[in-house]
Amino acid sequence: MTKLGSNFLFLFVFLSFISVGQLYTTTMYNLEDLCKDVISWPGMEVIDVEYSGSANAIGFFKANGSNVLLEEGIILTTGTVLDEEINSMRRGPHGPNDEEMSGIDNGTGGHEVFEFLTEATTYNAAVLQLTFIATDTILPLQYVFGSEEYPTYVCSQFNDVFGILLEGPGYLGKENIALIPGKNIPVSINAVNSGEVGETLNSNASFCSEVDPDWQENVVFYRENGDGSTYPYSVNAGFLQYNGLSNVLSTDAALVIGEEYVLTIAIADVGDGVYDSGLFIRTNTIETAGTRENSQDIKVAVYPNPGNGEFTVLLKGVQNSSYAIIDASGRVIQTGSLFEGQNKIDFMQKEKGVYYLEVSTSTDRFVERIVVN
């Protein structure tokens, strides 16, 4: 692993946002400056940054309006974060999803950290390691995983791998905290998918069952995103290039305030270096920090959740705001206004399932996963 220092070895060369539709990505920042000075991490004061991988496989993103459902943060990929066109095929994560099996082999090898996550050979590894001092009792990282290997390689041996590993007081070595909600099982292509076996010759339900015997119930954490030619994914730039995405998931790992920890965020191709995957981690820029995770003044609570569709939203620390309820495909279903105190939202006439409540104030944005049962 290479230490980032004052020589700016990983100074990113593209000096403006690359944009297609709603997703914006950039590699303009020195990574150490980005992680320490440009963005704020919930529950963390970053004191050291290390990175291993292609310089174009990591960057900063803004995704307002896209089906990432995370406003901004860090993106790591097994290919490139840029909207590059090579051999007449677009290679980055930007939408629309109009290419079948898009991706690029960026020529980077595997990494030893994946020995903890998979027995298979890895390629195109991107590994970000942050040493930090805990500033809160939890680490509420929100993330979205996407891959071109959906749905074809579901229940196969070819599963790109990622992990969010935490090491420090209370943890036995490196522990993967990117887990399926309610389970001690890491999120992966074979664990979180549409519930249907892929179409490759070696795909078999047994590969998914080995990961999670109840893998098909995890469909509630998955979003289909087309196959490169399916409408509307292939024409609407709000949909990413990846064929499948997880819902917005959260780590919520326990911390001891004042103690030192090491957070490793890693992603890699498995078996070959072809089809790409990406990991979006939500953070906040320093000038707009003050979200639920970083502010004692503004709080948003939603209850009961899960519920029958009638939700109470408790808003504290802001006079008024707006809200939008978004379905798993990124489509806005309902909008309205909220005021400080208790607010009632009637969503009882909608179908059962997983939705996202986005609350926007003049300075902040909050996303809460809600379930209608």
C-alpha positions, 0 to 999 in steps of 0.5 A: 500500500502506498502512503499519500504524501506531499509529493501528490503522487496521486494528484488527480489530473482531470480538473473539472467534473465529468458529467452525464445526466445526473451523476457527476464524478471528478478525480481533481482532488489529491486524495489525502486533501479530499478525505481530510479537508474537502469532505466530512466523514460521519463519526470520524476525524481522519488523521491518515489516508492510504490508497492502493489502486488505479488513480482513476478508480476512486474519486468524488461524486455528486448524484442529485436526482440519480438513482444512486440515492446518495447526494455526494461522497466517495466512489470506488470502482473496479474500472474507472469513475470517469465517463470514458469511451474506449472502442466505441463503448462507454466504460464508467458508471454514468447513465443511461444504462445503454451498454451491455456488460460495460467495463474496463480492465484498468491493469491493477492487480489484486490486494491482500485485504481480499484474502479476508473476503474471498478465496478467489483471485482478485483484479483491479483492486481499489483499497482506501484505508482511513485511520481516524479518531472516533467523534461519535458512538456509531459509524453511520456510513450509508452506501450503495453497491452496483455491478455490471455482473447483475443479473447474469452472474448471480449464483455463480463463482464470478462475484466481484467483491467489496468490503467495509472493514473496521479495526480497533477497540471492540473488534477482533482484527478487521471485521466487515461491517457491510452486512445485510440488515438484520443478518451477520452476512456480508452484502454481495452479488450472491447474497443481495439480488433479484432472487433469481439464478443468473444465466451463465452456464455455471450459475446454480442456486447452491452458490447463493445458498452457501452464502445465505440459505435465505438469500431470496428474501434479500430481494428487498435490498436490491434494485434492478437497473436494466441490462443495457437495452431495457427502457427506461434505463437505457434512455434516462441518464438518471439510471446508472450504467450498472445492471443492478444496485443495492438499496441504500444500506448503512453500517451503524457500527459501534465506536468509542469516542476518542479511540483510534480506528482503521477503516478500510473500504475495498472493491475488486473484480473476481475471476477476471478484470472485465465487468465493473462494479462500484461502491458509493459511500455517502459523505458531506462537503465541509461547507455543507456539513451539518447532517443528522450524523454531524449536527446536534442541532438538526434531527430527523426521526421517522416512526413507526418504521416499518409501518402501514404507510402512515408515518410520523416525521419529527423535525427538530432544529429547522423551521421548515423543509420539503420531502420526497418519497422515492421508490427503489428505482429512483422514481419520486412517488410523493412530495410535500412540506414539513415543519418543525415538530411532528408531521404526518405523512399519509402513504397508505394507498401505495404498494407495500415495499421499500421506499426512501424518504428524502428530507431537504432543508435550506442547507442539509439533506437527509435520506431515511429508508422506510418500509411499508408492510 
